[in-house]
Amino acid sequence: MIGVQDLRKGTTFIDDDGNLYRVLEYQHVKLGRGNAVIKTRLRNLKTGATIERTFQSGGRVQDVRLDHHQVQYLYNDGENYHFMDLETFEQPVLSREMLGDAALYLKENVTVDLLTYEGKPIEIELPTTVDLKVVETAPGFKGDTATGGGKPATLETGVVITVPFFVNVGDTVRVDTRDGSYVTRV
């Protein structure tokens, strides 16, 4: 058991109803006279639903230990994403709902961490950055960089990010998977 004041972004726990949650956002709010509440935004790891929940200070939840496995992304069949465990060669399958936005950064043969609870796959942890090829963007023109802005670019996985004007179709860019921002041209 851990106190709700110890919840932080990324913490996984089980509530009183037996649901498995991961903390997406955490805020400690002091109400005065020593009272406080902890406001959280949580994702149910079994259903993928996101909820907001407020805990009273001093409450407790059951913490959970998740197992980490190195897996390689193989392919998707439209609805499900197929991976291969690099140690046992098992091929776990995760649905699009379970992956959420992480599916936008998956490229064939990329290695990610698969988190499991009681032998069942829950979600994946992406590397901090991934390199993706630009497949569609407006052409850059001389003098565009004077304002320091950017333009939208569609990458090979279908995700759209804002890139500097000098990036062209065919370039490979490094993307931060935490917020979907452009890092550098590779």
C-alpha positions in Angstrom: 0.0 0.0 0.0 1.2 3.5 -0.8 -0.3 6.8 0.3 -2.0 8.9 -2.3 0.4 11.7 -1.6 3.1 9.4 -3.1 1.3 9.1 -6.4 3.3 10.6 -9.3 3.1 10.6 -13.1 3.6 7.1 -14.3 2.7 5.3 -11.1 0.5 2.2 -11.5 -1.9 1.1 -8.8 -5.1 -0.9 -8.1 -8.1 0.9 -6.7 -10.7 -0.5 -4.3 -12.8 -2.0 -7.1 -9.8 -3.9 -8.5 -9.2 -1.7 -11.6 -5.6 -1.2 -12.7 -4.8 2.5 -13.3 -1.7 4.6 -14.4 -1.4 8.2 -13.3 -1.2 10.6 -16.3 -1.4 13.8 -14.3 -1.0 14.6 -10.6 -1.8 17.8 -8.7 -1.6 18.4 -4.9 -4.1 21.0 -3.8 -4.0 22.6 -0.3 -7.4 23.6 0.9 -6.3 25.4 4.1 -6.2 24.3 7.8 -4.0 21.4 7.0 -6.5 19.8 4.6 -5.4 18.7 1.1 -6.7 16.8 -1.9 -4.8 15.0 -4.6 -6.4 15.6 -8.1 -5.3 13.0 -10.7 -6.0 12.1 -14.3 -5.9 8.3 -14.6 -5.9 5.8 -17.5 -7.6 2.4 -16.9 -5.0 0.0 -18.3 -7.5 -2.7 -19.0 -10.1 -0.6 -20.9 -8.0 2.4 -22.0 -10.5 4.9 -20.6 -9.3 8.1 -19.0 -10.9 9.4 -15.9 -10.3 12.2 -13.4 -10.4 11.3 -9.7 -9.8 13.2 -6.5 -8.3 11.6 -3.4 -8.4 12.9 0.2 -5.0 13.4 1.7 -4.1 10.4 3.9 -5.8 7.8 1.6 -4.1 4.7 0.5 -4.0 2.6 -2.7 -2.5 -0.7 -3.6 0.7 -0.3 -5.6 1.5 -2.7 -8.4 4.7 -4.1 -9.8 4.8 -4.5 -13.5 7.1 -6.8 -15.4 9.2 -5.3 -18.2 10.0 -7.3 -21.4 12.1 -6.2 -24.4 10.0 -6.7 -27.5 10.3 -5.8 -31.2 7.4 -4.4 -33.1 6.6 -6.6 -36.1 3.5 -5.3 -37.9 -0.2 -4.3 -37.5 -3.2 -5.9 -39.1 -5.4 -2.8 -39.0 -6.7 -3.3 -35.5 -4.0 -5.2 -33.6 -0.3 -4.6 -33.2 2.0 -7.6 -33.1 5.3 -7.8 -31.2 8.0 -10.4 -30.6 9.6 -11.0 -27.2 13.4 -10.9 -27.7 14.1 -13.5 -25.1 11.3 -16.1 -25.4 10.2 -15.3 -29.0 6.5 -15.2 -27.9 4.4 -12.9 -30.0 2.1 -10.8 -27.8 -0.7 -8.8 -29.5 -2.0 -5.4 -28.3 -5.0 -3.6 -29.5 -5.0 -0.1 -30.8 -6.9 1.1 -27.7 -4.3 -0.4 -25.4 -1.5 1.5 -27.2 -3.2 4.8 -27.5 -1.0 7.5 -29.0 2.1 5.3 -28.8 0.9 3.6 -32.0 1.6 6.8 -33.9 5.4 6.4 -33.3 5.7 2.6 -34.0 7.9 1.7 -36.9 8.7 -1.9 -38.0 11.6 -3.5 -36.1 11.8 -0.8 -33.3 12.5 -2.2 -29.9 10.2 -1.1 -27.0 9.5 -2.2 -23.4 6.3 -4.2 -23.0 4.7 -3.9 -19.5 2.8 -6.9 -18.3 0.7 -7.5 -15.2 0.1 -11.1 -14.1 1.3 -12.3 -17.5 -1.1 -10.1 -19.5 0.3 -7.3 -21.7 -0.8 -3.9 -20.5 1.0 -1.2 -22.5 4.4 -0.3 -24.1 7.0 2.2 -23.2 8.5 3.9 -26.2 12.1 5.2 -26.4 12.4 8.9 -25.7 13.0 9.7 -29.4 12.3 7.9 -32.7 13.6 8.6 -36.2 10.9 8.9 -38.8 10.9 9.8 -42.5 8.9 12.8 -43.8 6.4 11.6 -46.5 4.5 14.9 -47.0 5.1 18.5 -46.3 5.0 21.8 -48.1 8.2 22.8 -49.9 10.5 25.3 -48.2 11.4 28.5 -49.9 14.4 30.8 -49.6 13.7 33.4 -46.9 11.1 31.3 -45.0 13.4 30.9 -42.0 13.4 34.7 -41.2 10.3 34.3 -39.0 11.5 31.2 -37.2 8.1 29.4 -37.6 7.3 25.9 -38.8 5.1 23.9 -41.1 3.2 20.7 -40.7 4.7 17.5 -41.9 3.2 14.0 -42.2 5.7 11.2 -41.2 5.8 7.6 -42.4 3.7 6.4 -39.5 0.9 8.9 -40.2 1.6 11.3 -37.3 1.6 15.0 -38.2 4.2 17.2 -36.4 5.5 20.8 -36.9 8.9 21.0 -38.5 11.2 23.9 -39.5 10.9 25.2 -43.0 14.1 23.7 -44.2 12.8 20.1 -43.7 11.7 18.5 -47.0 10.0 15.3 -48.2 12.4 12.4 -47.8 14.3 13.8 -44.9 14.5 11.8 -41.7 13.6 13.7 -38.5 14.0 12.8 -34.8 10.7 13.1 -32.8 10.3 13.3 -29.1 7.7 10.6 -28.3 6.7 12.3 -25.0 5.1 15.3 -26.6 5.4 14.7 -30.4 7.8 17.6 -31.0 10.5 17.9 -33.6 14.0 17.4 -32.2 16.4 17.5 -35.1 17.0 16.4 -38.7 19.0 13.3 -39.0 
